[in-house]
């Protein structure tokens, strides 16, 4: 027999029973935007390569090192989506959603692709739930976005070891002067060639360096929050004020930059202390000017992306057990000739009424079928054998208590749904 195929390096399959957690996490992360009136949007898995080069930024590792880029049969350069924002903004502009009233508020979920060195919490295909709000500069909207991100983690999923880091990166008016100041400071340090090249592209990215010896050198580096213009300072203070009103616990993180070039003003990140090196569960911020960069009008924007993969890891690290999204109510067991013709219509009726039910197949014995019922996690087993067929009854067994009772067939559906 030939060797079995395996999932590509840096990817993994979502299979039962882990898939129950996966679905519960996706549902939890999408609940706050759905309750806040955000509409659902879905974009292609691949886009014109230039969209990401222009939108994400050439200085980022994402564009320079990590994108899956290929030419199609028409010799067009296409790229598998490395992040969600650029494609969503393209879809908003192309479908003229911005002309129907502002702000445009949408949420989405799907896979992103980056050619990274695989490790726990870092994959070449990872799934996110994201939110974008276009057309408003209101700092209260920043606070709403941040609240949705942290509410899903702390309140809905019950994670305890989550830290929320918040910073301001200034705007296109005050940041250039700060960049000059930071570049001058970095020029006094002995840094390796790769870091020197990063300084030329975007000196702020150096502040995000995780190496201890570099962090030590940056101890006295000038920080953006100390050099904000009056408008950015007011905006940042209002965001923090609104977070306080919402009861959100956060930490000021003046060195927080994140890995994408388009952020201005509000920037935030969610970190879980139990995930080791890959501790960032997600984050986001404001990206005023990005819509213009992609060829659209001058519209402000703010959003976030939360990793489903890492959130699942965080839940497992804390030992949290989430309830099944659709627990199995009953497992039907037909025994003998004619039982299947009774059980199949009963299954159909139960499912039509919203009950989750399964059944034993292949004419298995009662003992084997009961083992399957126990493994299924169902609350009840419904047994229809020769005696039950004669008496027009069924046996309903509570798989938790072991109690069982015989009921008329026409009352089985009513008793189970009660």
C-alpha positions as CSV (number, residue, x, y, z in Angstrom):
1,X,0.0,0.0,0.0
2,X,1.4,3.5,-0.9
3,X,2.1,6.0,1.8
4,X,-0.9,8.1,3.0
5,X,-0.9,11.8,2.1
6,X,-0.4,14.2,4.9
7,X,-1.5,17.8,5.4
8,X,1.1,20.3,4.1
9,X,3.8,21.6,6.5
10,X,2.5,24.3,8.7
11,X,-1.2,23.3,8.4
12,X,-3.5,21.0,10.3
13,X,-6.9,19.4,10.1
14,X,-9.8,20.5,12.3
15,X,-11.5,17.2,13.2
16,X,-13.8,16.0,16.0
17,X,-13.7,16.3,18.9
18,X,-11.4,19.4,18.6
19,X,-13.8,20.8,15.9
20,X,-16.4,21.4,18.6
21,X,-14.0,23.8,20.4
22,X,-13.1,25.4,17.0
23,X,-16.7,26.1,16.1
24,X,-17.5,27.4,19.6
25,X,-14.5,29.8,19.4
26,X,-15.5,31.1,16.0
27,X,-19.1,31.6,17.3
28,X,-17.8,33.5,20.4
29,X,-15.5,35.8,18.5
30,X,-18.2,36.7,16.0
31,X,-21.0,37.2,18.6
32,X,-20.0,40.9,19.6
33,X,-20.0,42.3,16.1
34,X,-23.2,40.4,15.2
35,X,-24.9,41.9,18.2
36,X,-23.5,45.3,17.3
37,X,-25.2,45.3,13.9
38,X,-22.1,44.6,11.8
39,X,-22.9,43.0,8.5
40,X,-21.1,39.8,7.3
41,X,-18.7,40.1,4.4
42,X,-16.7,37.4,2.6
43,X,-13.9,37.9,0.1
44,X,-11.8,35.7,-2.2
45,X,-9.0,33.6,-0.8
46,X,-6.7,35.2,-3.4
47,X,-6.3,38.8,-4.7
48,X,-4.2,40.9,-7.0
49,X,-0.7,40.8,-5.5
50,X,-0.5,44.6,-5.8
51,X,-3.4,45.0,-3.4
52,X,-1.3,43.5,-0.5
53,X,1.9,45.2,-1.6
54,X,0.3,48.6,-1.5
55,X,-2.1,47.9,1.4
56,X,0.0,46.0,3.9
57,X,3.3,47.7,3.1
58,X,6.5,46.7,1.4
59,X,8.6,47.1,4.6
60,X,6.6,44.4,6.4
61,X,7.8,40.8,6.7
62,X,4.4,39.8,5.4
63,X,5.0,41.3,2.0
64,X,8.8,40.9,1.8
65,X,9.1,37.3,3.0
66,X,5.8,35.5,3.8
67,X,3.3,35.8,0.9
68,X,2.2,32.9,-1.2
69,X,2.4,34.5,-4.7
70,X,1.9,32.9,-8.1
71,X,1.1,33.7,-11.7
72,X,-2.2,32.3,-13.1
73,X,-2.6,31.0,-16.6
74,X,-3.3,34.5,-17.8
75,X,0.1,35.5,-16.3
76,X,-1.6,37.7,-13.7
77,X,0.3,37.9,-10.3
78,X,-2.0,36.7,-7.5
79,X,-1.4,36.1,-3.8
80,X,-3.2,34.0,-1.3
81,X,-4.7,36.3,1.4
82,X,-2.1,37.0,4.1
83,X,-4.4,39.2,6.2
84,X,-8.0,40.3,6.0
85,X,-8.2,44.1,6.0
86,X,-6.9,44.9,2.5
87,X,-9.3,42.5,0.7
88,X,-12.3,43.7,2.8
89,X,-11.6,47.4,1.9
90,X,-11.3,46.4,-1.8
91,X,-14.7,44.7,-1.6
92,X,-16.3,47.7,0.2
93,X,-15.0,50.1,-2.5
94,X,-15.8,47.8,-5.5
95,X,-19.3,47.1,-4.3
96,X,-19.8,50.8,-3.3
97,X,-20.9,50.0,0.2
98,X,-19.4,53.4,1.3
99,X,-22.0,55.2,-0.8
100,X,-24.9,53.7,1.1
101,X,-24.1,55.6,4.3
102,X,-21.2,55.8,6.7
103,X,-19.8,54.2,8.7
104,X,-19.7,50.9,6.9
105,X,-19.4,48.2,9.6
106,X,-18.6,44.6,8.7
107,X,-17.3,41.4,10.1
108,X,-15.7,38.3,8.5
109,X,-14.0,35.0,9.1
110,X,-11.6,32.9,7.0
111,X,-8.2,31.5,6.4
112,X,-5.0,33.6,5.9
113,X,-1.8,32.3,4.4
114,X,1.8,33.2,5.4
115,X,5.0,31.3,4.7
116,X,6.4,31.2,8.2
117,X,8.5,28.8,10.2
118,X,5.9,26.5,11.8
119,X,5.7,26.2,15.6
120,X,3.0,26.0,18.2
121,X,0.6,28.9,17.6
122,X,2.3,29.8,14.3
123,X,0.9,28.2,11.1
124,X,1.1,28.7,7.4
125,X,-2.6,28.7,7.3
126,X,-4.4,30.3,10.2
127,X,-8.0,31.4,10.7
128,X,-9.2,34.7,12.0
129,X,-12.4,36.5,12.8
130,X,-12.1,40.2,11.8
131,X,-14.0,43.4,12.0
132,X,-13.7,46.6,10.0
133,X,-15.5,50.0,10.5
134,X,-15.0,52.5,7.7
135,X,-15.9,56.2,7.5
136,X,-15.6,57.5,11.1
137,X,-12.8,59.1,13.1
138,X,-14.8,59.0,16.3
139,X,-12.6,57.7,19.2
140,X,-15.8,56.1,20.6
141,X,-15.7,53.7,17.6
142,X,-12.1,52.8,18.5
143,X,-13.4,51.9,22.0
144,X,-16.3,49.9,20.6
145,X,-13.9,47.9,18.4
146,X,-11.5,47.2,21.3
147,X,-14.4,46.3,23.6
148,X,-15.7,43.7,21.1
149,X,-12.3,42.1,20.9
150,X,-11.7,41.8,24.6
151,X,-15.4,41.0,25.4
152,X,-15.3,37.8,23.3
153,X,-12.2,36.6,25.0
154,X,-12.8,37.5,28.7
155,X,-16.5,37.4,29.1
156,X,-17.9,35.0,26.5
157,X,-15.0,32.5,26.5
158,X,-14.0,33.1,30.1
159,X,-10.3,33.5,29.5
160,X,-8.5,34.8,32.6
161,X,-4.9,35.3,31.5
162,X,-5.5,37.9,28.8
163,X,-3.7,41.2,28.7
164,X,-4.9,44.1,26.6
165,X,-2.1,46.4,25.4
166,X,-3.1,49.8,24.0
167,X,-0.9,52.5,22.3
168,X,-1.1,55.4,19.9
169,X,1.2,55.6,16.8
170,X,0.3,59.2,16.0
171,X,-0.8,60.4,12.6
172,X,0.6,61.4,9.2
173,X,1.3,64.9,10.6
174,X,3.1,64.1,13.8
175,X,4.8,60.8,13.0
176,X,7.4,62.1,10.5
177,X,9.1,64.2,13.1
178,X,9.1,61.3,15.5
179,X,10.5,59.0,12.9
180,X,13.4,61.4,12.4
181,X,14.0,61.6,16.2
182,X,13.9,57.8,16.5
183,X,16.1,57.2,13.4
184,X,18.7,59.6,14.9
185,X,18.6,57.6,18.2
186,X,18.9,54.3,16.4
187,X,21.9,55.6,14.5
188,X,23.9,55.8,17.7
189,X,23.4,52.1,18.4
190,X,25.4,49.1,17.2
191,X,22.8,47.1,15.3
192,X,23.1,44.2,12.9
193,X,22.8,44.7,9.1
194,X,19.2,43.3,8.9
195,X,18.1,45.7,11.6
196,X,19.8,48.6,9.8
197,X,17.8,47.7,6.7
198,X,14.6,47.6,8.7
199,X,15.4,51.2,10.0
200,X,15.6,52.5,6.5
201,X,12.1,51.0,5.6
202,X,10.3,51.7,8.9
203,X,12.2,52.6,12.1
204,X,9.2,52.0,14.3
205,X,9.3,48.3,13.5
206,X,12.6,48.1,15.4
207,X,10.7,48.9,18.6
208,X,8.9,45.7,18.1
209,X,12.1,43.6,18.1
210,X,11.7,40.6,20.5
211,X,15.5,39.9,21.0
212,X,16.6,40.7,24.6
213,X,19.9,42.4,23.6
214,X,18.1,44.7,21.2
215,X,15.4,45.5,23.7
216,X,18.2,46.4,26.2
217,X,19.7,48.8,23.6
218,X,16.3,50.4,23.1
219,X,15.7,51.1,26.8
220,X,16.2,54.9,26.3
221,X,14.6,55.2,22.9
222,X,12.1,58.0,22.3
223,X,8.5,56.8,22.4
224,X,5.6,57.9,20.1
225,X,3.1,58.7,22.9
226,X,5.5,61.4,24.2
227,X,5.6,63.1,20.8
228,X,1.9,63.1,19.7
229,X,0.4,66.2,18.2
230,X,-2.5,67.9,20.1
231,X,-5.2,66.2,18.0
232,X,-3.7,62.7,18.4
233,X,-3.2,63.3,22.1
234,X,-6.8,64.3,22.5
235,X,-8.0,61.3,20.4
236,X,-5.8,58.8,22.5
237,X,-7.1,60.2,25.8
238,X,-10.7,60.0,24.7
239,X,-10.2,56.3,23.6
240,X,-8.8,55.5,27.1
241,X,-11.7,57.5,28.7
242,X,-14.3,55.5,26.7
243,X,-12.6,52.2,27.6
244,X,-12.8,53.2,31.3
245,X,-16.5,53.9,30.8
246,X,-16.9,50.5,29.3
247,X,-15.1,48.9,32.3
248,X,-12.3,47.5,30.1
249,X,-9.0,46.7,31.8
250,X,-6.0,47.6,29.7
251,X,-2.3,48.4,29.9
252,X,-0.5,51.3,28.2
253,X,2.2,49.9,25.9
254,X,4.2,52.8,24.4
255,X,6.5,50.4,22.4
256,X,3.6,48.5,20.8
257,X,3.9,48.8,17.0
258,X,2.4,45.5,15.4
259,X,3.6,44.1,12.2
260,X,1.6,46.1,9.6
261,X,2.5,49.5,8.3
262,X,-0.9,51.0,7.9
263,X,-1.8,51.6,11.5
264,X,-2.1,55.2,12.8
265,X,-3.3,56.5,16.2
266,X,-5.0,53.7,18.1
267,X,-3.2,50.4,18.1
268,X,-3.9,47.4,20.4
269,X,-3.0,43.8,21.0
270,X,-4.4,40.9,23.0
271,X,-1.8,38.7,24.7
272,X,-2.2,35.5,26.5
273,X,0.4,34.7,29.1
274,X,0.2,30.9,28.7
275,X,1.2,30.6,25.1
276,X,4.9,31.2,25.2
277,X,6.6,33.0,22.3
278,X,3.5,33.2,20.2
279,X,1.5,35.0,22.8
280,X,-0.5,37.4,20.6
281,X,-4.0,36.2,20.1
282,X,-4.9,39.2,17.9
283,X,-5.2,42.9,17.7
284,X,-5.9,45.8,15.5
285,X,-6.2,49.5,15.4
286,X,-6.9,52.6,13.3
287,X,-5.8,52.9,9.7
288,X,-6.8,56.3,8.4
289,X,-5.4,56.8,5.0
290,X,-5.4,53.2,3.9
291,X,-8.6,53.5,1.9
292,X,-6.9,56.3,-0.1
293,X,-3.8,54.2,-0.6
294,X,-6.0,51.5,-2.2
295,X,-7.5,54.1,-4.6
296,X,-10.6,55.0,-2.7
297,X,-11.8,58.3,-1.1
298,X,-10.4,59.8,2.1
299,X,-12.2,57.6,4.6
300,X,-11.0,56.7,8.2
301,X,-11.0,53.1,9.3
302,X,-10.5,50.9,12.4
303,X,-10.7,47.2,12.9
304,X,-9.2,44.0,14.4
305,X,-8.3,40.4,13.6
306,X,-8.5,37.7,16.3
307,X,-6.8,34.3,15.7
308,X,-9.2,31.3,16.1
309,X,-6.1,28.9,16.3
310,X,-4.4,30.8,19.2
311,X,-7.7,31.4,21.0
312,X,-8.3,27.6,21.0
313,X,-4.7,27.1,22.4
314,X,-5.4,29.7,25.1
315,X,-8.6,27.9,26.2
316,X,-6.8,24.6,26.3
317,X,-3.9,26.2,28.3
318,X,-6.4,27.4,30.9
319,X,-8.3,24.1,31.0
320,X,-11.6,25.7,30.0
321,X,-14.4,23.4,28.8
322,X,-16.9,25.0,26.5
323,X,-20.4,23.6,26.1
324,X,-21.1,21.9,22.8
325,X,-22.7,24.2,20.3
326,X,-25.4,21.6,19.4
327,X,-25.3,18.7,21.9
328,X,-26.8,15.4,20.8
329,X,-30.2,14.8,22.3
330,X,-30.9,11.2,21.3
331,X,-29.3,8.2,19.7
332,X,-31.8,5.9,18.0
333,X,-31.2,2.1,18.0
334,X,-33.3,0.0,15.6
335,X,-33.1,-3.7,16.3
336,X,-34.5,-6.3,14.0
337,X,-36.6,-6.3,10.8
338,X,-39.0,-3.3,10.5
339,X,-37.3,-1.2,13.2
340,X,-35.4,1.0,10.7
341,X,-38.7,2.0,8.9
342,X,-40.0,3.3,12.3
343,X,-36.7,5.1,13.3
344,X,-36.0,6.9,10.1
345,X,-39.2,8.9,10.0
346,X,-38.8,9.6,13.7
347,X,-35.3,11.0,13.1
348,X,-36.6,13.2,10.3
349,X,-39.4,14.6,12.5
350,X,-37.0,15.3,15.4
351,X,-34.4,17.0,13.1
352,X,-37.1,19.2,11.5
353,X,-38.0,20.4,14.9
354,X,-34.4,21.4,15.7
355,X,-33.3,18.4,17.7
356,X,-29.8,16.9,17.2
357,X,-30.2,13.1,16.8
358,X,-28.1,10.2,15.5
359,X,-28.8,6.6,14.8
360,X,-27.1,3.2,14.7
361,X,-26.6,1.8,11.2
362,X,-25.5,-1.5,9.6
363,X,-28.0,-3.7,11.7
364,X,-25.6,-3.8,14.6
365,X,-26.4,-5.7,17.8
366,X,-28.0,-4.0,20.8
367,X,-24.7,-4.2,22.8
368,X,-22.7,-2.7,20.0
369,X,-25.3,0.0,19.4
370,X,-25.4,1.0,23.1
371,X,-21.6,1.4,23.1
372,X,-22.0,3.8,20.1
373,X,-24.8,5.6,22.0
374,X,-22.5,6.1,25.0
375,X,-19.6,7.4,22.9
376,X,-21.9,9.8,21.1
377,X,-22.5,11.9,24.2
378,X,-26.3,11.8,23.7
379,X,-28.6,12.3,26.6
380,X,-31.0,9.6,25.6
381,X,-31.0,6.3,23.7
382,X,-34.2,5.3,21.9
383,X,-34.5,1.6,21.4
384,X,-37.0,0.1,18.9
385,X,-36.9,-3.8,18.8
386,X,-39.3,-6.6,17.9
387,X,-41.3,-6.2,21.1
388,X,-41.6,-2.5,20.7
389,X,-42.8,-2.9,17.1
390,X,-45.5,-5.3,18.2
391,X,-46.6,-2.9,21.0
392,X,-46.2,0.3,19.0
393,X,-43.8,1.6,21.7
394,X,-40.2,2.6,22.1
395,X,-37.8,2.4,25.1
396,X,-36.3,5.7,26.1
397,X,-33.1,5.3,28.3
398,X,-31.5,8.2,30.1
399,X,-27.8,7.6,29.4
400,X,-26.7,9.6,32.4
401,X,-28.9,8.0,35.1
402,X,-29.5,4.7,33.5
403,X,-33.3,5.0,34.0
404,X,-35.5,3.8,31.2
405,X,-39.2,3.8,30.3
406,X,-41.5,2.4,27.6
407,X,-43.6,5.0,25.8
408,X,-46.0,4.9,22.9
409,X,-44.3,5.6,19.6
410,X,-46.5,8.6,18.9
411,X,-45.3,10.2,22.1
412,X,-41.6,9.7,21.7
413,X,-41.0,13.0,19.8
414,X,-43.0,15.0,22.4
415,X,-41.2,13.4,25.4
416,X,-37.7,13.9,23.9
417,X,-38.3,17.5,22.9
418,X,-39.6,18.2,26.4
